[in-house]
Amino acid sequence: MPGRTDSPAATDRPDTAAPAPGAAARAPHPAPAAPAASTARTPAHRRPAGPVRRLTARTPFARQLRRIGTGRVLEIGCGDGDTLAGCAPGSVGIDHDPSAVARCRARGLTAYTADAFLAGPHARPGAFDALLTAHVLEHLDDEQVEELLRAYLPYVRPGGGVLLITAQEAGLRAGPEPVRFTDFPLLRAFAATAGLAVRRTYSHPLPRTAGRLLRSNAFVLVGQVPRG
């Protein structure tokens, strides 16, 4: 796929390109087992400190979530549930760490490990209005990213939104070592392989140049599951 090699950092710009004509949508059938890539290899979420903590004190990615509507969200890599807590009722989080799942549940949130989700009542095709995964994809290789999206996108309704968020330079330096730098071109390549329409790509919360210094700056791709 086009994302097999690292791509140079992109500038912040909208992207309105639709999928290539004739691109087939993924069949809406749930995976029979937890994907090998799920979130088993992703690092635990770290709470930011200092000025970065103040920037993210409110619900993380609240503005991004508004871009994909106000419906039920399936969050892959939910951590302690800071973002999940700001999602619509009926939203569900998935995380590889059972202790993180327990902390989410202690907050009154619905969260599962990958295997428990697939065996539970929420694993229904098209049950969610959107999918979110933040600071996960940069810690997976290409095959794992493809498997993760292929496994969980069937649980999002046709026409539903997708948010793919990855760290920029300063964020990568502050956390566990990533598999590779996952920028706009690579996110678009993953979206194309998954059959998603790319609605927009942009840098958040500040323009792209701030990503070398600001740990909270991230690449954001807003996509959409095909309607038919």
N, C-alpha and C positions, 0 to 999 in steps of 0.2 A: 504494500500500500504506500501512498505518498508520504506517510509519516514515519517511514522506517529510518530516516536520517534526521539528525537534529537540524532545525531550521533557524535562520537568523531572527533576532528579535524584531517584531513588527511594530509599526506605529499604531496608535489608537485611531480606529476609523470604523464607520458603520460598514456592514457587509450584508447586502440584500440578495446575494446570489442564491438561486433555487437549486435543488438537486438536478443532476444531469438528466435529460429526457430518458425515459425508459428505466430509470433506477427503480429497483424493486424494494418495497417496504418489507420490514421484517415481519414474519408471520406471528400473529398474536397468540403464541402458545408459551406458557411458562416453562422455565427450565426444569428438568426432572430432578436436579440436584443443585446444591449451592455451587456457584461458579468457582473454579480454582482461583481466579483473580479476585473474587468478591472484594473483601477488604482485609483479607488475611495477612497481606504484606504491607499494609499501610501503617504509618506510625501513629502513636497516640496523639491526640490534639493537645497542644500546649496553649495555656492562657497567656496572651501578651501582657506586657507590663509597660509602665510609664505612659508617654504620649500615645503610643500605639494602642494601649488598653483603653485610653479615653476615646480614641477614634472609633473603637469597636464596642464601646460600652452598651450601646443599644443592640437590638437584635441583629446579629451579623447577617449581611446580605439582604436586609429588609427591602432595600431599593431594587435589588435584582429580582427578588421574589415578586414584587409588584409588576415587573415587566412580563411575567408569565402567568398573571392572573391571581386570583384569591382562593383557588380550590385546594384540594388535598394534595400534599406533597409527599413523595417517597424520597427520603434523603439517604444517600449511600455514604457512609462514613460520618455518622451523626455525632460522634464523640459524646460529650456530656449533655448535649441537647440544647445548647444556647440558641442555635438557629431554629431547631425543631420547635422550641417553645413559642416562637413567633409565627409559626405556620397555622393554617386553618385547622379547625377541629377535624379529626379523622386522619391527619397526617401521621406518617410512620417513619421511624428511623431504623437504619441497619448499621451495625458496627461489629467488627471482628472481636472487640474486647468485651467479654461478659461483664466486667466491672463497670465499663462505661454504660452498657445497656442497663445495668442495675441502677446507676445514678440517674439515668433518664427516667426510669420507672418510678424512682423515689420522688421525682418532680411531678409525677402524674402524667408523664408522656408515654406514648406507645412506641416501644423499641424492641428490636430482636437482634440476635446474631443471625448470620445468613441462613444457616440450616433451620433455625427455629422459625424464621420468616416463611420459608418455603413450605413448612409443615403447618403453618398457622392459618387462621381464617382471613387474613388480609391479602394473601397471595392469590388474587383473582385477576385475570387478564383485563386490562383497561380500567382497573379500580381507582387509579390515581389521575389527577389532572396535570401533574408535573413531576419531573425528576430533577433532583439537585445532587451534585457531588462536588464538594469544595476541598481543595488541597489533598486530593487522593490520586488523581491520574498521574501526577509527576513522579509518584513513587511506584508506578507499575510499568512494565515493559509493554511494547505494542500489542503483543498477543493477549496480555492480561487486560489491557484497556478494552480491546475489541470484545473479549469474552464477557467482561463486566457489563458493557452496554448491551450486548446481545442478550444477556440473561435478564436484565431488569427493565429494559425499554418496553417489553410486552405488557408490563403492568401499568403502563401509561396509556390513557385513551388516545385514539386517533385525533390529531389536532392539538394534543397537549403540549405543554412547554417543557424545555430541557435547559438546565443551567449547568455548564461545565466551567469550573473556576480553578485556576492554578496560580501558584505563587510566582512573583517576579524575583529579580536577583537578590534583593535584601532579605526577602522572606525565605528564600532557599538557603541562604547562608545562616539564618537564625535557627533553622530546624534540622531534623535528621537529613542525612545526605539523600538527595533524590536519585532516581534512576537516570533522569536527564531533564534538561530545560524544556519545559512544555509551553511553548508560546502560541501566538495566534495561528500561524500556519499549521502547526501540528494539531491544535484543537480543531481547526477546520477539516484537516485530513481525517481525524477520528470521527467527526460528525458525518462526513461524506461516506465513510465506510459503514457507519451505522444507518445510513439512509435518511439522515435528518436534514431538514431545510434549515439553513443558517439565516437567522433573522438579523443578528447584529453581533459584532465583536467590539469590545472597548476595554479600557483600563479603568480600574476603580480602586480607591476613591479619588485618586489624583491622576493627571496625565501620565503617559507611559514613562517619561523621563524620570519621574519620581521613584520608579521601581528599583533603582539602583541604591537608594538610600532609605526608603520607607518600607518597613517590613510588612505592613498591611496592604500594600499595593498589589493588585492581582489582575491577571488576565481573565476576562469574562467572555464566554460565548453563550448567546441566547439562541436556542434552536427550537425546532418544532417537529413533532412526530407527524409523518404524512397522514392525511385524512383518508386516503383510500389506496 
